[in-house]
Amino acid sequence: MGAMVPKRWAKRAVTRNAIKRQIYLVGAGFEPTLARSAYVVRLRATFDRKQFLSAASDLLKAAVRAELLQLFVRAQNQQAAGNVPLSVSVVVT
């Protein structure tokens, strides 16, 4: 499992690291149910720094976790339908 959190979307290293930790944490929970493959989760949009004041805020963690859960459930559903997703991305808004 790989995680890409570009500096363009998360300026502070502490925020990028917090998002990556959430990616790895949620991904580890879904790992047994996903096909053996290389998965990369990439942040595709910025988040409002006014809404998420701190990288350690519970609000940021909950928002990232909710997006990741939706993403991994979608990947599971595609896999069950016989389609292995070619790319998956997370958009935290």
N, C-alpha and C positions, 0 to 999 in steps of 0.2 A: 504494500500500500504506500503510495506516495502522496505528498501534499505540496501544492504550489500556492503560495500566498505572495503575490508580487508586491513590491514596495509601492508601486503606483496606487494600489487599492488600500493598503494598510501601511501608513507611513512609519509608525513606531514599531521597532523590533519586538517590544513586549506584546503588542497587539497581534503581530504576525505569529509569534510563538504561541500565544493563547489560542488562536484559531487553529493552528496546526495540532496542538494538544487535543482539542475537541475532535478534529478529524480522525486522529489516531485512536482516540477513546471510543468513539461511535463505530468506527470501522472495525475495531477489534471485536465488538459485539456481533457484527454481521458477518465476520470472516468465515465462521463455520457453515453458513448457509449460502455463501456465494461460490460460484465456480472458481476453480484454481485458475487464476489469471493475474496479470499485472493491472492494478487499478491506480489511477491518479485522480485526485480530487483537486480542482483548481478554483480559486476564488476569481470570479469574473466581474465583480462590481464592488464599488466602495461602500462604506457604511457611514452613516451620519455621525460625526464625532460629537455633535451636540446631544444626540440621543444616547450614545454609548461613551460616557465620559471617561471611563476607566477600562483598561484591558482586563482587569480582574473583576469587572462588574458582573453580577448574576444575570443582568439583562442581556449583555453581550453573549455570555455562555448559553443562555436559553435560546436566543435567536439563532445562533450558529447550530446548536444541537437540533433544533426544530427543522432547520433547512437540511441538515445532514440526514436526519431520520427519513424525511420525505424522499431524499435522493436515493438512499439505500433501499428503501421499500420499492421505489420505482425500478431500481436495478434488479431486485429480486423478481418483480412482476414480469419484467422483460425476459429475464432468464427462464422463468416458468413457462413463458409463451414460446420459448425456443430461440429468442433473440438475445444475444450477448451484447450489451451496450458497448459501443465503440468509444464513446467519451461521456463523461459525467462532469458537471460543473456545479458549484455552489454559488448562489447569489444571495448575499446578506444585505437586506435593505432595511 
